[in-house]
Amino acid sequence: MARAAKTESWASSPGVRTGMRANRGRDTRPELAVRRAVHAMGLRYRVSARPLPGLRRTADLVFTRARVAVFVDGCFWHGCPRHHTVAKTNAGYWAEKVRRNRERDRETDRLLIEAGWRPLRLWEHEPVTEAARRIAAEVRRAIPPGAA
């Protein structure tokens, strides 16, 4: 059965729609930088994976043995308290979108914790070396040295 065509778009113009659709869901510059730094520290992980099979959410880095799920959140999309900017066009739509994203982030964290995982959220603006140290500390806390 064919779906009815939408008459309204979330985008204020075709150019905005094209630009927004080009945003990457994975392999963003901040994510790649964090992955390189963590890999250089000798840690291995899965990329863009679901920590919980039944949960349709992916983490940017997943340390399965340590049960640590890392999310590198974008300042605009996840409402960073320091860097989030209010959209000038279609402000109501974008405010609601960010609110829902933040709500989903909290729910994801809660579900992971309930399942015995450690969610770790980083902002895209965090210094890479600091972010990598936080990740390494969390993974090493979950798997002490010598434990195998």
C-alpha positions as CSV (number, residue, x, y, z in Angstrom):
1,M,0.0,0.0,0.0
2,A,1.5,3.4,-1.0
3,R,1.8,6.0,1.7
4,A,0.3,9.5,1.1
5,A,2.9,12.1,0.3
6,K,3.7,14.5,3.1
7,T,2.7,18.1,2.2
8,E,4.7,19.7,5.0
9,S,8.4,19.3,5.7
10,W,10.4,19.8,8.8
11,A,12.8,21.8,6.7
12,S,12.2,25.5,6.0
13,S,13.5,25.1,2.5
14,P,14.7,22.5,0.1
15,G,18.3,23.7,0.6
16,V,18.0,23.3,4.4
17,R,16.6,19.8,3.9
18,T,19.5,18.8,1.7
19,G,22.0,20.1,4.1
20,M,20.4,18.5,7.2
21,R,20.1,15.1,5.5
22,A,23.8,15.2,4.8
23,N,24.6,15.2,8.5
24,R,26.3,11.9,9.4
25,G,24.9,9.4,11.8
26,R,28.3,7.9,12.5
27,D,31.9,8.5,11.8
28,T,31.7,12.1,12.6
29,R,35.0,14.1,13.1
30,P,34.7,14.1,16.9
31,E,33.8,10.4,17.0
32,L,36.7,9.5,14.7
33,A,39.2,11.5,16.9
34,V,38.0,9.8,20.1
35,R,38.2,6.4,18.4
36,R,41.8,7.0,17.3
37,A,42.9,8.2,20.7
38,V,41.2,5.2,22.5
39,H,42.7,2.8,20.0
40,A,46.2,4.3,20.5
41,M,45.8,3.5,24.2
42,G,45.5,-0.2,23.3
43,L,41.7,-0.5,23.9
44,R,39.6,-2.3,21.3
45,Y,35.9,-1.8,20.8
46,R,33.0,-2.3,18.4
47,V,31.9,0.7,16.3
48,S,28.3,1.9,16.0
49,A,26.8,-1.2,17.7
50,R,23.8,-2.0,19.7
51,P,24.8,-2.7,23.3
52,L,21.5,-4.5,24.0
53,P,20.1,-6.7,21.1
54,G,16.5,-5.8,21.7
55,L,17.1,-2.0,22.0
56,R,17.1,-0.1,18.7
57,R,19.8,2.3,19.8
58,T,23.5,2.3,18.9
59,A,26.4,3.5,20.8
60,D,29.4,5.0,19.1
61,L,31.9,2.8,20.8
62,V,31.0,-0.4,22.6
63,F,33.3,-2.3,24.9
64,T,31.4,-5.6,25.1
65,R,33.5,-7.4,27.7
66,A,33.5,-4.3,30.0
67,R,29.9,-3.5,29.2
68,V,30.7,0.1,28.6
69,A,28.7,2.0,25.9
70,V,30.2,5.4,24.8
71,F,28.1,8.1,23.1
72,V,29.7,11.1,21.5
73,D,26.9,13.6,21.5
74,G,26.7,16.6,19.2
75,C,26.1,19.9,20.9
76,F,23.2,21.0,18.6
77,W,21.4,17.6,18.5
78,H,21.6,16.8,22.2
79,G,21.3,20.3,23.7
80,C,24.7,20.9,25.1
81,P,24.3,23.4,28.0
82,R,27.5,25.3,26.8
83,H,27.2,25.3,23.0
84,H,23.6,24.5,22.0
85,T,22.2,27.3,19.7
86,V,18.6,27.9,19.2
87,A,17.5,27.5,15.6
88,K,16.4,30.8,13.9
89,T,14.1,29.1,11.4
90,N,11.5,26.5,12.4
91,A,12.5,27.0,16.0
92,G,9.6,25.1,17.5
93,Y,10.3,22.0,15.5
94,W,14.0,22.0,16.5
95,A,13.4,22.7,20.1
96,E,11.0,19.7,20.3
97,K,13.5,17.6,18.4
98,V,16.3,18.3,20.8
99,R,13.9,17.8,23.8
100,R,13.0,14.4,22.5
101,N,16.6,13.5,21.8
102,R,17.6,14.4,25.4
103,E,14.6,12.4,26.7
104,R,15.7,9.4,24.6
105,D,19.3,9.7,25.8
106,R,18.1,9.6,29.5
107,E,15.9,6.5,28.7
108,T,18.8,4.8,26.9
109,D,21.1,5.4,29.9
110,R,18.5,4.1,32.3
111,L,17.9,0.9,30.2
112,L,21.6,0.3,29.9
113,I,22.2,0.7,33.6
114,E,19.3,-1.6,34.4
115,A,20.9,-4.2,32.1
116,G,24.3,-3.9,33.9
117,W,26.0,-1.6,31.4
118,R,27.9,1.6,32.0
119,P,26.8,4.3,29.6
120,L,29.3,7.1,29.1
121,R,28.3,10.3,27.3
122,L,30.8,12.7,25.9
123,W,30.2,16.1,24.2
124,E,31.7,16.7,20.8
125,H,33.6,19.7,22.2
126,E,35.4,17.8,24.9
127,P,39.2,17.6,24.4
128,V,40.0,14.3,22.8
129,T,42.7,13.3,25.2
130,E,40.5,14.0,28.2
131,A,37.6,12.0,26.6
132,A,39.9,9.1,25.9
133,R,41.2,9.1,29.5
134,R,37.6,9.0,30.8
135,I,36.8,6.1,28.5
136,A,39.9,4.2,29.5
137,A,39.2,4.7,33.2
138,E,35.7,3.5,32.8
139,V,36.7,0.4,30.9
140,R,39.6,-0.4,33.3
141,R,37.2,0.1,36.2
142,A,35.0,-2.6,34.7
143,I,37.9,-5.0,33.9
144,P,40.7,-4.7,36.4
145,P,44.2,-5.4,35.1
146,G,45.0,-9.1,35.1
147,A,41.4,-10.2,34.9
148,A,40.8,-12.3,31.9
